[in-house]
């Protein structure tokens, strides 16, 4: 069985590594030390690709400065390109939550790239005298600049995907707003009858709410373009040549196609996690607003006999193991739960960022894990909400109109003519006698019938709306 392994050494001792593995001893130690989430960083392919892009930019820079040979450069670049293309991701095996401020993740990347580059050169794995994970792949770098830079590259891409999911959801609400533009219903405040509106106006509001957050997410991407690559250990740029920092940022732009810039103060940038705090706050904002929309959908569809029953959600599955015929609003419910998870993650991220000390925040692995997970869950849940719920919503127009006609608060439309005090008395009598406002006003001969018919015509009560519907 010995031939199935190779031996690698570090200053702590020796380890047997599977011969066909591209990772090495430091990755194996991290695998043994950190079994926390029982998952691995390969669950975040964008992150692995971002690590490879950073390593590629660094290799190009080190070659330009005369510190890598042609063969070393070509092999390293090819290995990075293959990872960027989606290969060897199964070799990124360590838990996303880890001690060491991301060193294990950085070394996982260094070892996989080194051993793949050695294979490209026709050399056996672990022939580190030719290409070494630290001396060549990690040249002019530290985990402390590579890891946060890769996080920012990943977030920049993931936010694009999140915005796409929000655009689809917004467009779906817009379509429903047009479909329901003539469906009159009661608006409500504090869960009490307010004044009439259209169901289209209600759904248009949701589209506008989502559109606002798309713009907020776009603004956050600008924060992610400032990176500390070239800072190395604490921001002083130790072990780099004078022109390295400028050149590596230029190469990062070329590799990614994004106009990344260097932080103005690298010591500050290496310890400051403010961008992550801000992004987490925006994600929480989005989650809260979408969750509120889902609360509305569940309330408006409640019943069908003993609730609001103004809209019908698509029937997705039986809702009870004991009550026949019951159907639950399962899609809004699952999106609510995603929102709760994101809100909780924001607290975790806040604590992790606050917990940083002196020149480095060691808790960035947790920050990255929570941000990546939150965005991925949100993106999937938003597509689910749009496709499996919003698109199939129908309106119960008769119920909506009956609620208006039976409402006491439509007396608000008579305030300019009768005054607040008189209208209050009418409302009180309507509630006490279970009669309609319309009938009481006619009975008391307060307003001529023709005029009253116009004043209490539901469609005339929404004419002052200043939106697009």
N, C-alpha and C positions, 0 to 999 in steps of 0.2 A: 504493500500500500504506500510505501514511502515515495515511490516515483510519482504519485499523484500530487505531491506537494513540492514546494520550493521553500527555502529558508531565507527569511529576511531578518536583519538585525537593526536595532536602534540602541540608544544609550541605556535603555531599561532591560535589554536582553534580546532573545530570539523568539521568533514565531514561525510556525508552519503556515504557509499560504497555499491555497489551492493553485495548482500549476496554471489552470486556465483562467484564473482571476486576473483582472487588470488592476484591481486595487492592491494595496500593499499593507505593511505592518501597522502603520498609524491608523489606517481605516479599520483594520481588524480590531485594534485595541478599542477604538471608539464603538465599534459594533458590540463588543463585549461589555463595555462600560454603560452604554446608554440604550436600554430597552424600555423606553418611557411611553411612547404612543403606540408602540408595536407596529409602526409603519416606517417608511423610509423616505428620504428626500426625492426619490424617483417619482413620488406622487405629484411633484411639482416640476414637470418637464421644462417649463419656461425658465425656472430658476437654474436648472442644470445647463440649459443653453446659454443663459446669461453668464454663468461662471466661465463657460468655454469662450464666450466673446471677450470677457475681460482678459483671460489668459492669452488669447490670440493677440489682442492689442498690446499686451506686455511683451510677448515674444517678438512681434514686429519691431517694437521700440528697442528691445535689447539687441536685436540684430543690427538695426540702424546705428547703434552706438558701438558696434564691433564686439559685442560680448557673446554672440552665438555664431557658430559656423553656418555655412549654407545648408549643410545636411541637417544640422540640428533644427534650424529654422523651418526648413521644408517639412520635416517629419512632425514637428510640434504643430505647425499650422494645419497640416492635413488631419492630425488627430483632433484638433479643436473643431475643424470644419465638420468632421464626421459626427462629433457630439452635437454640434449645432443642427445637423441634419436629422438628429433623433437616434443615432446609434449609441450603443454602450450605456444607455441610461440605467439598465439593470445592474450596472456595476456601482452605482451610487446607492449604497446600501445602509447608510447610517441613519439613525433617528433624527428627525428635524429638531427636536429639543435636546440640547446637549450642553454640557459645561464647556468652558474654554472660549467663549465669545465667537464661535464659528470656526475655530481652528480645525476641528475634525472635518467639517465640510470642505474647507479649503484644501486640506491634505487629501481627502478623497478625490477631489478634482486633480490635484497635482500628481497623484499616483496613477490614476487612470490615464491621464494624458501622457505621462512619462512612459508607461509600459506599452501603450498603443504606439507611441512614437518609436520606441525600441523595436517593436514588431515590424513597423513600416520599414525600418532600416535593416531588417533581417537579423536582428539581435534577439537574444532570449530575454524574457521578462526578468526584472530585477538587476539587469546589467547597468547599474546606476553610475558606474564610472564613465559611461558614454552619455547618457541623459539621466539626470538626477531630479527627483521630485522637488527637492528644495533648491539645489544649486542652479538648475536650469529652468524648470517650469515656474518656480516661485521667485526667480531672480528679480531683484529690485522691487519686491512686494512684501507685504505682510497681510495676514488675515484681516488686520484692522483697517485696511483700505480696500482689499479685494472683496471681502464679504459684504460690507454695506453698499459698495458700488453695484455688486451683482443684485442685491435686494432692490435697489432703485431701478435698475434696468428691467427687472421682472415686474415690478409694480407699474412701471410706465406702460408695458405691454398689456398687463392684466386690466388696467383701467380702460384701455381702448375696448377690450372685450366687454367689460362691464357697461360702458356707455352704449355699446351696440345693443345689449339686452334691454337697457332702459329705453332706447329709441324705439325698439319693437313694441315694448309695453306702452309707451306714450302713443304711438301710432294706433295701436289697438283701441285705446281709450278715445282717441280722436274719432275713429270710425264709429264707435258706439255713440259718441256725442252727436254726430250727424244723424245716425239712425233714430235717436231718441229726441230729436230737437223739438218735436211737436207733442211730446208726452208730458202733460201737465201733472204736477204733484205738489205736495206740501214740503216746504223747507222746514227744518227743525233746528232749534237751539236748545241746549240743555235737555235734549231728548223730548222737548215739548214742541207742540205745533207753533210754527212761526208764520211765514207768509208763503204764498205760492211761488214756484219756480218750475223749470222744466227738468226732466230727467237728463236731457242733453246738456243743460248747464251744469248739472251735478257731475256728469262724467267728463265734461270739458275741464272742470276744475282739477280733476285728477291728472289729466294730460299736462296741464300747466304746471302743477306741482312737480311732476317728474321732469319736465323740460328744465325747470330751474336747477335741479340737481345735476343734470347733464352738464350744464355750464359750470357748476361748482367743481365737478370732477375734472373738467378740462383745465380749470385754473390750478388744481393740485398737481397736474402733470408738470407744470413749469417748475415746481419745487424739486421734482425728481431729477431734473436735468443738471443740478449742481452736485458734483461728486468729489470725493476726496482721494481718488486714485493717484498714486504717487506720494501719498503722505507716509506710507509704510507704518511703522509701529505706533507712533503717537502724533504724527503730523509734522515732524521735523525733516522727513525725507531721508532719514539715515539709510545708507547703503545704496543710494541712487546717485547717478551722475547729474551734473548741473542742468543739463537740458532734458533729462528724462521726463520730468513731470509735464513739461509743455508738450513733448512729443507723444507721450502716452495718451494724453487727452485727445490729441489730433487723430491718433490711430483708433481710439475708441469711437470717435465720430465716424471714421471711415468704415469700421467693422459693423457698427449698428445702424448707420444712416440717420442717427438722431444727433442733434446739435448739443451734445453734453458740454458742460463747462466745468472748469476747476473752481472749487470753493476759494473764496478770497483769503481765508485763514484756515489752513489745513489742520492746525492743532485744535481750533474750535470745531471744525467740521468732523473730526475723528471722534469727538465725544458727544456732539450734539445730535439728539434724535428728534428734534422739533418737527422735522418734515413727517416723520412717521406718526407722531402725535396728531398732527393736523390731518393727515390722510385718514387716520382712524376716526377722527371726529366727523369728517365728511361722510364716511361709510355709515357711522351711527345715524347721522342726519337722514341719509337716504333710507336706512332700515326703519327708522321711526315713522317716516312719512308713508312708506309703502305699507307698513303694518297698520297704520291708521286707516288707510284706504281699505285694507282687508277687513278691518273691524266694521267699517261702513257696509261693505258688501255682505257680510254675515248678518248684520242687523237688518238691512233692507230686504234681505231674502228670508228673514226669520218667519217661521210658521210651519206649514203653509196656512193653517187655519187660525192659529192663535198668536200670530206675530204680525210684522209689518206687511210681508208678502207683496211688496211693490215690484220686486224683480225676481226672476227665476235664474238660479245658477245651474249650469249643466249638471246632470246627475251622473256622478263618476263611479259610485260604488254603493252597495247597501250600507246603511249607517248604523245598524244595531244588530247584536246577536240575539236580542230578545224581543224587540219591537218591530213587527213586520211592516214593511213599507216606508220605514224611516230612512231619509237620505240626509247626510250631513255635508256641510260646506268644507270638504276636506282640503281643497286646494288653497283657499285663503288661510285655513288653519295651519297648513304646513309652512306657508310663507310667514305667518306670524311667528312661528317657532324659529325660523331662520333669523328673523329680525331680533328675537330675544338673544340668540346666540351671538349675533354681531354686536349687540349692545353690551353683552357680557365681555366679549373680546376687547371692546374699547376700554373697559375697566382694567383688564389684564395688561393691555398695551400701555396704558397710562402708568400703572405700577411698575412695569418693566422699564419704561423710559425714565421714570423718576428714580429708580434704583441704581442708575449709573453712578459711578464714582470716579473722580479725578479725570484722567485722560482717555477713558474708554468706558463704554457701556457693555458689560459682559452679557447682558440679557437680550441682545439682538436676535439670537436664534428663536426665542419665544415670540418676539415682535414679528419677525418674518413669518413664522408659522401661523400666527393668528391673522395677520393681514392677508396672506395668500389664501388661507382657508375661508375667511370671511368673504373675500371677493368671489371665489369660486362658487361658494354656496349661494351667494346673492345672485350671481349671473344665472345659474341653473334654475333657481326658484323664480326669477322674473320671467324667463322663457316659459316655465311651467304655468305661471299665473296667466300670462297672456294667451297661450295656446289652449290650455285646458279649462280655462274659466271665463275670462273676459270675452273672448270671441263668441262664446255660446250663450251669453246672457240675453234673456228676453224680458220684456216689460209687461206687467199686469196693468194695463191702462185703465181698466174699469176700477180697480182697487185704488189706483192713484187719484182718479177723479172723485171717487166717493169720499176719500179722505179730505179733499179740498172742500167739497160741498158741506161736509159735516163739521168742518173746523170752525171753532169760535173765533180764532185769531184773524180770520179774513175781515173782521170788523175794523182792523187797522186801516183798510182802504177808505174807511168813512171818517177817519180822524180829521181831515181837512175841512169837512162839511159839518160834522156834528160835534167835534171837539173830543178831547181825550176822556173827560169825565162822563159824558153821555155814552160814549162807546164802551167805557168800562162797565157801566150799568147794563148795557145791552148784552155784553159778554157774560156778566154775572147771571142775568136772567136766562140766557141760553143754556148755560151749564146747569142751572138749578132745575130747569123745566125740560131739559133734553130736547130742545127745539133748535131750529136753524136760525142763524142771525138774520137771514133774508126774510123769514116769516115774521119775526118780531118787528123789524123795521117797517115792514108793510102794515102790520097790524096797528102800530103806533102812528102811522101816517107821517113818518119823519122825512121820507124822501119819496118822490113820485116813482111809480113802478118802472117806467121806461128808463129813468135816470139810474135807478138802483140796479136794474138789469145790466147796464153798462159798467157801473162801478164795481160790481161783484162778478163780472165776467172773468173767469180765471186767467184767460190769455191776456187781458188788459192789465193784470196785476204784475206782469213780468216785463212790461214794455220799457222800463227804465234801465234794464240791464245793459251794461256798457261793454260786454264781452263780444265774442265773435259769433255767438249763436242767437 
